[in-house]
Amino acid sequence: MDKSMLAGIGIGVVVATAGGAIAGFNLLGEKAPTHADVLSVSEVTKTVQVPREVCEDVAVTHQQPVKDENRIVGTVAGAVIGGVLGNQVGGGSGKKIATVAGVAAGGYAGNKVQQNMQAKDTYTDVEKRCRQVNESQVKLIGYDVSYKLGDETGSVRMDHRPGARIPVADGQLVLTEQPALDKGPR
């Protein structure tokens, strides 16, 4: 064997030994964990009041507009009928008194009859009536997550449901949701 071959073998042995030592150090040395194991996940909710408008059709009764506010037609008709009836009673000056009394009583009665008729003169209409009501809704606000990182356990609130493990970078949990890889057809 010549010297250069011996030198090459020697250098190869040194390099192989050094590589093995480095590999052994990496395998046996303490590595920082890359993930935390999820132990439990609980949804965190909050009940909120959400306003909502409720409308319904309602039957409403209205008074018809009065055409004869002073009830003249009823008063006159009652007076005429009362006068005719009063004229049928008695004789002489008693007949005159009965006629006048019949006119007065008939006028009053006619006025009251027309007043009652006008009060009952109504119509019904349908109106839409709306009101605001509050409705309770349960809103998801996050997830309380218990995890194990190495020999330590802890808990954290996350805005999304984690999988079985939470990624760790530089000894810290990575709490942002990782974008899903598009595995669809191209």
trRosetta pair geometry for C-beta under 8 A, 3 or more apart (Angstrom, degrees):
i j d omega theta_ij theta_ji phi_ij phi_ji
1 5 5.0 -117 -169 80 94 128
1 6 5.6 106 134 -53 122 93
2 5 5.2 93 59 10 72 102
2 6 7.2 -138 102 -3 36 92
3 6 5.6 -58 -148 40 34 111
3 7 6.1 36 154 -22 68 107
4 7 5.4 -49 -143 37 34 114
4 8 6.3 39 153 -23 64 103
5 8 5.6 -50 -149 33 33 113
5 9 6.5 32 152 -18 64 102
6 9 5.8 -51 -147 35 32 109
6 10 6.3 34 153 -20 64 107
7 10 5.7 -55 -148 37 30 113
7 11 6.3 29 155 -17 65 106
8 11 5.8 -54 -145 38 29 108
8 12 6.2 32 153 -21 63 108
9 12 5.6 -56 -149 37 31 114
9 13 6.4 33 153 -22 65 104
10 13 5.8 -52 -148 33 30 110
10 14 6.5 28 154 -17 63 106
11 14 5.7 -54 -149 37 33 112
11 15 6.2 31 153 -18 67 107
12 15 5.8 -55 -144 38 30 109
12 16 6.1 28 157 -18 65 109
13 16 5.8 -56 -145 39 28 110
13 17 6.2 28 156 -20 64 108
14 17 5.9 -56 -147 37 27 110
14 18 6.3 25 156 -17 64 108
15 18 5.8 -56 -146 39 29 109
15 19 6.2 29 155 -19 64 108
16 19 5.7 -54 -145 37 30 111
16 20 6.3 31 156 -19 64 107
17 20 5.8 -56 -149 37 29 112
17 21 6.4 30 153 -20 64 106
18 21 5.7 -54 -148 35 32 111
18 22 6.4 30 155 -18 65 105
19 22 5.8 -55 -147 37 31 109
19 23 6.2 29 155 -16 66 108
20 23 5.7 -55 -144 40 30 110
20 24 6.1 31 156 -19 65 107
21 24 5.7 -54 -146 38 29 112
21 25 6.4 34 153 -23 63 104
22 25 5.7 -51 -150 32 31 113
22 26 6.6 28 152 -16 64 104
23 26 5.8 -55 -150 37 33 109
23 27 6.3 26 155 -14 67 109
24 27 5.8 -58 -142 41 31 107
24 28 5.7 6 166 2 69 116
25 28 6.4 -68 -134 52 21 93
25 29 5.1 29 166 -33 65 120
26 29 5.9 -41 -115 32 20 113
26 31 7.8 48 -172 -73 67 111
32 168 7.5 -138 148 119 98 124
32 170 8.0 2 148 -134 160 20
32 171 6.0 -82 -157 -72 131 78
33 36 7.0 91 122 -73 135 57
33 149 6.0 -177 68 -167 147 75
33 150 5.4 -147 -20 -59 135 82
33 168 5.6 48 103 52 85 152
34 167 7.0 -36 160 -149 72 69
34 168 5.7 -179 -175 56 22 92
35 165 4.0 10 177 174 130 128
35 166 6.5 144 -162 69 73 41
35 167 5.9 -47 -103 -107 75 38
35 168 5.8 -167 -87 4 18 96
36 147 4.3 47 143 164 122 129
36 148 6.4 169 -171 76 82 37
36 149 4.0 -40 -109 -81 106 88
36 165 6.5 151 71 -162 42 72
36 166 4.5 -15 56 57 100 99
36 168 5.7 103 -28 -54 86 114
36 173 6.0 -36 6 -102 140 100
37 147 6.4 154 79 -162 43 75
37 148 4.8 -13 60 57 99 96
37 149 7.9 -178 22 -73 65 43
37 164 7.1 -26 -148 156 69 77
37 165 5.8 -40 -103 -105 45 81
38 41 6.4 6 175 -50 125 100
38 145 6.1 -61 -136 -166 100 109
38 146 7.5 102 -167 78 59 54
38 147 5.4 -42 -104 -103 46 86
38 162 5.4 176 -84 98 143 122
38 163 7.1 175 3 99 143 40
38 164 5.6 -149 37 -168 109 30
38 165 6.3 -140 -9 -84 90 25
38 166 6.3 106 -63 -25 93 92
39 146 4.3 -59 67 106 111 99
39 147 6.0 -177 3 -101 89 23
39 148 5.8 88 -50 -21 112 95
39 153 7.0 9 -17 -141 152 113
40 145 7.4 175 88 -150 52 45
40 146 4.6 25 45 38 89 113
41 143 5.4 -11 -167 -177 96 122
41 144 7.4 151 -157 78 45 50
41 145 5.4 -6 -106 -105 75 77
41 146 7.9 -136 -64 25 39 70
41 161 6.2 73 178 -147 151 85
41 162 6.7 -165 -94 45 130 84
42 143 6.7 149 73 -161 41 66
42 144 4.6 -12 60 57 100 100
42 145 8.0 -163 25 -70 66 38
43 140 6.0 -62 -168 -130 111 102
43 143 6.1 -41 -105 -104 44 74
44 140 7.4 98 75 -162 54 61
44 141 5.3 -67 107 68 97 89
44 142 4.7 -4 51 68 121 76
44 143 6.4 -163 5 -88 91 19
44 144 5.6 97 -52 -25 111 92
44 157 6.7 -7 -6 -138 154 112
45 138 5.0 9 177 -179 134 100
45 139 6.4 148 -159 74 77 40
45 140 5.6 -45 -100 -98 81 48
45 141 6.6 140 -123 8 25 86
46 138 7.5 152 76 -156 31 58
46 139 5.3 -27 65 63 83 94
46 141 5.2 41 -3 -26 111 130
47 136 5.5 -4 -174 -168 109 105
47 137 7.2 157 -152 79 61 33
47 138 5.5 -35 -96 -97 70 65
47 139 7.6 151 -105 14 19 78
48 136 7.5 149 77 -151 34 56
48 137 5.7 -25 64 65 83 85
48 138 8.0 142 18 -108 72 18
48 139 5.3 17 4 -6 118 126
49 134 4.3 -2 -174 -176 110 123
49 135 7.2 136 -158 63 58 33
49 136 6.1 -35 -98 -93 62 59
49 137 8.0 143 -107 20 16 76
50 134 6.9 137 64 -159 33 66
50 135 5.2 -35 66 65 89 88
50 136 7.8 144 17 -109 81 10
50 137 5.2 20 -6 3 124 123
51 132 5.4 -4 -168 -175 109 114
51 133 7.4 149 -151 81 59 32
51 134 5.7 -41 -93 -98 58 69
51 135 7.7 136 -118 15 11 79
52 132 7.1 148 74 -155 32 66
52 133 5.8 -29 67 68 85 80
52 134 7.5 131 18 -115 79 21
52 135 5.2 19 3 -7 128 120
53 130 5.5 8 -178 -176 106 117
53 131 7.4 163 -151 85 64 27
53 132 5.6 -41 -96 -98 65 68
53 133 7.9 136 -113 20 17 72
54 130 6.8 161 83 -152 40 66
54 131 5.8 -20 61 64 89 76
54 132 7.6 146 16 -112 77 18
54 133 5.4 22 -7 3 122 118
55 128 5.6 12 -179 -179 114 101
55 129 7.0 167 -150 85 66 36
55 130 4.1 -28 -94 -94 87 89
56 128 7.4 168 86 -149 24 62
56 129 6.2 -22 64 62 73 83
56 130 8.0 147 14 -88 56 47
57 126 5.1 7 -177 -179 109 111
57 127 7.3 155 -152 78 61 29
57 128 5.7 -38 -95 -94 64 64
57 129 7.9 128 -120 16 18 75
58 126 7.1 151 72 -154 33 62
58 127 5.7 -29 63 66 86 81
58 128 7.7 133 15 -114 79 17
58 129 5.0 4 4 6 128 122
59 124 5.4 1 -174 -177 101 117
59 125 7.6 149 -155 77 55 33
59 126 5.8 -36 -95 -97 57 70
60 124 7.0 152 76 -156 36 65
60 125 5.4 -28 66 67 90 84
60 126 7.4 142 16 -111 81 19
60 127 5.1 11 -1 6 131 117
61 122 5.2 21 -179 166 101 136
61 123 7.4 164 -151 86 61 29
61 124 5.2 -34 -95 -97 68 77
61 125 8.0 154 -96 19 21 70
62 122 6.3 158 80 -159 39 84
62 123 5.7 -20 61 64 91 78
62 124 7.6 157 15 -99 74 26
62 125 6.0 19 -5 3 119 115
63 66 7.9 -18 150 -40 111 86
63 119 7.7 -46 -130 -145 113 43
63 121 7.2 64 -164 85 66 73
63 122 5.7 -53 -103 -104 40 83
64 118 7.8 -123 69 -160 100 66
64 121 4.3 -69 35 132 127 99
64 122 6.2 -147 -20 -100 83 25
64 123 6.0 86 -73 -11 88 99
66 69 5.2 100 113 -85 124 65
66 118 5.3 38 -114 -162 105 131
66 121 7.9 122 -93 67 68 134
68 71 5.9 104 124 -91 104 30
68 72 5.8 -119 -168 29 117 82
68 73 5.5 -47 -146 5 173 105
68 74 7.7 149 110 -2 139 92
68 114 7.2 -53 90 172 124 136
68 118 7.9 -129 64 -83 83 135
70 75 7.9 -49 136 -1 82 136
71 74 4.6 -36 178 41 94 117
71 75 5.8 102 118 -27 84 97
71 110 7.8 161 154 125 105 77
71 111 4.8 100 115 -145 133 71
71 114 4.3 149 -149 92 106 132
71 115 5.8 -34 -86 -59 153 77
71 118 7.4 -111 -90 -14 102 140
72 75 5.7 -59 -145 39 30 111
72 76 6.0 25 160 -16 68 109
73 76 6.1 -59 -146 40 26 106
73 77 6.1 21 159 -15 64 111
73 114 6.5 140 76 -108 85 148
74 77 6.0 -57 -141 41 27 107
74 78 6.0 26 159 -18 64 111
74 110 4.2 171 160 154 68 80
74 111 5.3 131 105 -97 111 28
74 112 7.8 -158 148 38 136 31
74 113 5.6 -171 -156 71 122 86
74 114 2.6 -119 -47 -26 151 130
74 115 7.3 -141 75 -20 167 64
74 117 7.7 176 -86 30 134 124
75 78 5.9 -59 -147 39 25 109
75 79 6.2 26 155 -21 63 108
75 107 4.8 30 -170 -165 77 82
75 108 7.8 31 -128 -71 82 22
75 110 5.2 153 -101 92 20 112
75 111 4.4 31 -81 -70 86 91
75 114 7.4 -72 -29 17 62 139
76 79 5.7 -54 -145 35 30 111
76 80 6.4 29 157 -19 65 105
76 107 7.4 22 -78 -120 22 87
76 110 7.1 -121 49 123 31 155
77 80 5.9 -54 -149 35 30 110
77 81 6.4 24 156 -13 65 108
77 110 5.0 167 74 -144 78 138
78 81 5.9 -58 -144 42 30 106
78 82 5.9 30 157 -19 67 112
78 106 4.2 177 156 158 70 68
78 107 5.1 144 93 -101 104 19
78 108 7.0 -128 129 49 144 32
78 109 4.9 179 -154 74 133 78
78 110 1.8 -142 -24 -25 119 113
78 111 6.5 -91 27 -14 150 60
78 113 6.9 154 -75 23 123 120
79 82 5.7 -56 -140 41 27 111
79 83 6.1 30 158 -22 64 107
79 103 4.7 31 -164 -163 86 73
79 104 7.6 36 -120 -66 89 19
79 106 5.0 142 -101 94 22 103
79 107 3.7 28 -71 -71 95 91
79 110 6.6 -83 -16 19 60 143
80 83 5.8 -54 -146 35 26 111
80 84 6.5 26 155 -18 62 105
80 103 7.9 36 -68 -121 22 80
80 106 7.1 -130 46 132 33 143
81 84 5.9 -54 -149 35 31 110
81 85 6.4 25 155 -13 65 108
81 106 5.1 -177 74 -154 76 133
81 110 7.2 138 33 -69 114 119
82 85 5.9 -58 -145 42 30 107
82 86 5.9 30 156 -19 67 110
82 102 3.9 174 157 163 74 68
82 103 5.3 157 95 -90 108 19
82 104 7.2 -124 130 48 149 34
82 105 5.1 175 -146 75 139 77
82 106 1.7 -145 -22 -25 119 122
82 107 6.5 -90 29 -17 144 59
82 109 6.9 137 -67 34 123 118
82 110 7.7 -113 -19 -23 113 110
83 86 5.7 -55 -139 40 29 110
83 87 6.2 34 157 -26 63 107
83 99 5.4 39 -155 -170 73 81
83 102 5.0 145 -91 101 25 108
83 103 4.1 34 -72 -76 95 86
83 106 6.4 -101 -16 34 61 148
84 87 5.8 -53 -149 31 27 114
84 88 7.1 33 149 -26 58 102
84 102 7.3 -139 44 143 35 142
85 88 5.7 -51 -161 22 37 116
85 89 7.5 30 147 -20 63 103
85 102 5.2 -176 74 -148 81 132
85 106 7.1 145 34 -71 114 128
86 89 5.9 -58 -160 28 42 110
86 98 4.3 179 -177 143 83 72
86 99 4.3 150 108 -105 111 30
86 100 7.1 -138 141 33 154 29
86 101 5.6 166 -129 69 138 75
86 102 2.1 -140 -29 -16 120 132
86 103 6.6 -82 26 -20 147 63
86 105 7.8 134 -64 39 122 111
86 106 7.6 -117 -19 -20 112 120
87 95 6.4 47 -148 -178 53 96
87 98 7.0 163 -75 100 23 100
87 99 4.5 45 -75 -97 74 105
87 102 6.8 -102 -18 44 62 155
89 94 7.6 -98 123 139 82 97
89 95 7.0 168 86 -118 56 62
89 98 4.1 -141 78 -174 109 155
89 102 7.6 157 20 -55 118 126
90 94 3.5 -119 178 120 141 109
90 95 4.7 -161 96 -71 93 59
90 97 7.5 -17 75 57 163 91
90 98 4.9 157 25 -15 124 142
91 94 6.1 32 55 58 40 108
91 95 5.3 10 -130 -41 16 114
92 95 6.0 133 52 8 27 100
92 96 7.7 -60 131 -2 42 95
93 96 5.5 -47 -155 31 45 114
93 97 6.5 44 148 -17 70 102
94 97 5.7 -53 -146 39 35 110
94 98 6.1 36 153 -19 67 108
95 98 5.7 -54 -144 39 30 111
95 99 6.2 34 153 -23 64 105
96 99 5.7 -52 -148 33 30 112
96 100 6.5 27 154 -16 64 104
97 100 5.9 -53 -148 37 32 108
97 101 6.2 29 154 -16 65 109
98 101 5.7 -54 -142 42 30 110
98 102 6.0 36 153 -24 64 107
99 102 5.5 -53 -147 35 29 115
99 103 6.5 32 152 -22 63 102
100 103 5.7 -50 -150 32 32 112
100 104 6.5 28 153 -15 64 106
101 104 5.8 -55 -148 39 33 109
101 105 6.1 24 158 -11 68 111
102 105 6.1 -57 -137 45 27 104
102 106 5.6 26 162 -18 64 115
103 106 5.9 -58 -138 42 21 109
103 107 6.1 26 159 -24 61 108
104 107 5.9 -54 -146 33 25 111
104 108 6.6 22 156 -15 61 107
105 108 5.8 -56 -150 37 31 110
105 109 6.1 28 154 -16 67 110
106 109 5.7 -56 -141 41 31 110
106 110 6.0 34 158 -22 66 108
107 110 5.8 -55 -145 36 26 112
107 111 6.4 31 154 -23 62 105
108 111 5.8 -54 -154 31 30 113
108 112 6.6 23 153 -14 64 107
109 112 5.8 -57 -149 39 32 108
109 113 6.2 34 153 -21 67 106
110 113 5.7 -51 -143 35 31 112
110 114 6.4 28 157 -15 64 105
111 114 6.1 -61 -154 38 27 107
111 115 6.4 30 149 -23 64 108
112 115 5.4 -51 -146 34 34 116
112 116 6.5 33 155 -17 66 103
113 116 5.9 -55 -151 37 31 109
113 117 6.4 30 152 -18 64 108
114 117 5.5 -54 -145 38 34 113
114 118 6.2 35 155 -20 67 105
115 118 5.9 -56 -149 36 28 110
115 119 6.5 29 152 -22 62 106
116 119 5.7 -53 -148 33 32 113
116 120 6.6 19 157 -8 64 108
117 120 6.1 -66 -151 43 30 103
117 121 6.4 42 148 -40 65 105
118 121 5.3 -47 -148 16 36 121
142 157 5.0 48 134 177 143 100
142 158 6.2 164 -171 80 98 36
142 159 5.4 -59 -114 -101 93 44
143 157 6.9 154 77 -157 42 58
143 158 4.9 -23 63 62 98 89
143 159 7.7 -176 18 -85 86 2
143 160 7.1 -40 12 103 126 18
143 161 5.4 126 -60 -96 159 59
143 162 7.3 -162 97 -1 146 80
144 155 6.2 9 -180 -179 89 117
144 156 7.8 169 -152 87 52 30
144 157 5.5 -31 -96 -98 62 75
145 155 6.4 163 85 -154 47 66
145 156 5.5 -21 62 64 98 77
145 157 7.4 151 14 -105 81 22
145 158 5.4 23 -8 -1 129 116
145 162 5.8 49 -116 16 150 127
145 166 7.3 105 142 -56 149 137
146 153 6.7 8 -179 -179 93 106
146 154 7.5 179 -150 96 57 33
146 155 4.9 -31 -97 -95 63 91
147 153 7.0 171 89 -152 41 63
147 154 6.0 -18 61 64 85 76
147 155 7.2 147 14 -98 74 38
147 156 7.0 -12 9 16 120 103
147 166 5.8 -41 -117 17 152 129
147 173 7.4 109 67 -101 163 135
148 152 7.2 161 -156 87 58 42
148 153 5.0 -31 -99 -98 72 78
149 152 5.4 -20 68 70 82 94
149 153 7.8 149 20 -100 67 27
149 154 6.8 -12 12 18 110 111
149 168 6.6 119 -135 -85 118 144
149 173 7.4 -109 -75 -69 142 95
156 173 6.4 -139 -17 71 168 164
156 175 6.7 -119 147 -102 142 126
158 161 7.6 137 95 -91 122 18
158 162 6.0 63 61 -38 171 101
158 175 5.6 -152 -115 -160 94 99
159 175 7.9 88 16 154 85 102
159 177 7.5 -94 81 -29 94 109
160 177 4.5 37 26 -73 160 124
162 165 7.7 -118 160 87 115 20
162 166 5.3 -30 -153 -81 150 91
166 173 5.3 1 135 -149 130 104
166 174 6.9 178 167 54 82 67
166 175 7.4 2 -163 -93 124 56
167 173 7.6 113 83 -161 51 54
167 174 4.2 -21 86 42 101 124
167 178 7.3 76 -3 -48 140 130
168 171 6.7 1 174 -130 110 12
168 172 6.7 157 -157 74 73 29
168 173 6.0 -44 -102 -97 73 43
168 174 6.7 -161 -93 -6 18 87
169 172 6.2 -31 70 62 65 82
169 174 5.3 60 3 -59 106 113
174 178 7.8 48 127 -59 125 99
